Amino acid sequence: MSRVLHRSGAVPPMAVGGEGIRLRLADGREIIDASGGAAVACLGHGNRRIADAIGRQAAKMAYAHTGSFISAPAEQLADMILEGSPGGLTHAYFCSSGSEGTEAALKIARQYFVEIGQKQRTRFIARRQGYHGNTLGALAAGGNMMRRALYEPLLSDAFSLVSPCFAYRFKHDDESESQYVDRLADELEAEFQKLGPDTVIAFVAETVVGATTGCATALPGYFGRVREICNRHGALLILDEVMCGMGRTGTMHAWEQEGVSPDVQVVAKGLGAGYQPIGGILIGGKIVEAIRAGSGGFMHGHTYQAHPVACAGAVEVQRIIREDRLLANVQEMGRRLESALIERFGNHRHVGDIRGRGLFWAIEFVRDRGSKQVFDPTLKVNERVKQAAVAQGVATYPMGGTIDGRHGDHVIVAPPYIVSAAEIDEIVDRLGAGVDQGLSGL
Ligand SMILES: Cc1ncc(COP(=O)(O)O)c(C=O)c1O
């Protein structure tokens, strides 16, 4: 009998340990953690270097309030991830989760416009089928309809939602990729015009949409058009890379592959690899300068922001990624994962799409490939596949409501950056058996 409130009614098995890409359960089973939870454990489990760095910092100085003191780990972490001011991002604010990161991004964007005398900017435009966190501000910015539904009456109307760039589901058959991108750009432009372009603070999007649609990458040119529209109207671009960033797609930032950079970027999961809770925002120089020239400080804060122990863990994570040249492994193993998934599921009658980038892949399930017809949501196909895959010894990240919050099913495969070729093959083998078993009889 568990007294911890869990996500679903059934109490899941207890995880007690782990080494590398494997998790050990209390009942003795060993499970390959093929998605690092929700694309979190990017260096796998049981890494001694990270555990030692955390222990050393906890023993030395666990906490000092950031209103009065700075800490070496927070300074080191910012220096390391902002080296060379990637994309014009010059400063960081660290917090304890992706949702807190989104809240900070929304607030700093609003404060920026107040500082520069544009108080009339009070609106955000975001996208349906995107997710930015579960706190009320982040939930309002998100378009994950399943997670929003219960709380809809509490969500701010400062946010409006436009269509995602999700070609498999929403590009018309008689439309070229560039025509689809044009249609999305026209829709965004129309939303700016409807709201009044000088009332918009920012457009908010995941660079690669993670859990909600399952690793949906944007089409070439999409983010270029988005950036141009934001620039033309003097609005900011906030990119949420909580799931897809910090190396997951093969470059440190997913936006590097889109030819644009954001004004504010939200980061979390891969920043600390799950060894400590940590998230944050990376902030463009012009925003920091405006605050410095104006009120002087970011009007926001949390008790545990820039927590020294969490930052010390993240510093070690980032060192390992650099020293072990793990981005190269993400790219190489990503190509192997892509081919293995295509080989195993490319002709599967119930797999409609295989999509992703780097070590961030999803397979979307359909009842019928030709018509892309989905399974009845009450069958909970994604959950069936998840359970069957666990029975085969591999954990993935499942989600339903791929298309609109209710219809569609997918699972995400996002192995740690340390994964080997043999482990990729084992993951896809076991997942293949899990998918066949989970879908059997449907
Ligand atoms: C893209 C994205 N943004 C924000 C969040 C929220 O992060 P957290 O659950 O750490 O609050 C998530 C979590 O899955 C996410 O995937």
The ligand as an ORCA input file, in Angstrom:
! r2SCAN-3c Opt
* xyz 0 1
  C       8.747     20.442    -23.991
  C       8.467     20.429    -22.523
  N       8.339     21.582    -21.866
  C       8.115     21.623    -20.539
  C       7.996     20.464    -19.805
  C       7.731     20.527    -18.334
  O       8.829     20.088    -17.623
  P       8.671     19.548    -16.113
  O       7.860     18.316    -16.159
  O      10.095     19.344    -15.668
  O       8.007     20.642    -15.332
  C       8.128     19.229    -20.447
  C       7.996     17.971    -19.686
  O       7.833     16.912    -20.205
  C       8.365     19.214    -21.840
  O       8.494     18.055    -22.508
*
